[in-house]
Amino acid sequence: MTPTGIIELEAGGALPHTVIQEWQTLLERSETGTYFQTPDWILSWWKHLAGEPRLRIGAWRDQAGTLKALLPLALSTQKLTTS
């Protein structure tokens, strides 16, 4: 399966409601989904803890257009350690 799209959000941006609904449906189909994989958690983490990086979400869909996987990523140029 190859990525079918990248969603990129600037700081303070919002995901389209349809993407959030699809994300929830994907988690409901998963036997191992956790709260930490929900849009509520990821978007709250990004907004409050990640600072100002852009959020990029890779989306994978099957041939019918059904969402099969998401990969949220945040890119930051800040150092993670002080050493």
C-alpha positions in Angstrom: 0.0 0.0 0.0 1.3 3.4 -0.8 0.4 6.8 0.7 -2.5 8.4 -1.0 -2.1 11.9 0.4 -0.5 14.1 3.0 -2.5 16.5 5.1 -0.4 19.4 6.4 -1.6 21.7 9.2 0.0 24.9 10.3 0.0 25.8 14.0 -3.6 26.5 15.0 -5.0 24.7 12.0 -7.9 22.3 12.0 -8.5 19.0 10.3 -11.5 18.7 8.1 -14.4 17.1 10.0 -14.6 14.3 7.4 -11.0 13.3 8.1 -11.7 13.2 11.9 -14.8 11.0 11.3 -12.8 8.6 9.1 -10.0 8.5 11.7 -12.6 7.5 14.4 -14.0 4.8 12.1 -10.5 3.4 11.5 -9.9 3.2 15.2 -13.3 1.5 15.8 -12.3 -1.2 13.3 -8.9 -1.7 15.1 -8.7 -4.4 17.7 -5.7 -2.7 19.3 -6.6 1.0 19.1 -6.0 3.2 22.1 -7.0 6.6 23.3 -3.5 7.8 22.4 -4.3 7.1 18.7 -7.4 9.2 18.6 -7.7 12.6 16.8 -8.6 14.1 20.2 -5.3 13.0 21.8 -3.0 13.7 18.8 -4.4 17.1 18.0 -4.4 18.1 21.7 -0.8 16.9 22.0 0.2 18.9 18.9 -1.6 22.0 20.0 -0.3 22.1 23.6 2.9 20.1 23.8 4.6 20.1 20.4 5.0 23.9 20.1 4.9 25.4 16.7 5.8 22.6 14.2 3.7 21.8 11.3 1.7 18.6 11.7 1.8 16.3 8.7 -0.6 13.3 8.5 0.1 10.6 5.9 -3.0 8.8 4.7 -3.3 5.4 3.1 -6.5 4.3 1.3 -7.5 1.2 -0.5 -8.7 1.2 -4.1 -12.3 1.8 -2.9 -11.1 5.0 -1.1 -11.5 3.6 2.4 -9.0 4.9 4.9 -6.7 2.1 6.0 -3.9 3.9 7.9 -2.8 7.3 9.2 0.6 8.4 10.3 0.7 11.7 12.2 4.1 13.4 12.3 5.4 16.7 13.6 8.6 18.3 12.4 10.6 20.5 14.7 14.1 22.0 14.4 14.5 22.4 18.2 17.0 20.3 20.0 15.5 17.6 22.1 18.4 17.6 24.7 20.6 20.1 26.2 23.9 18.2 25.8 
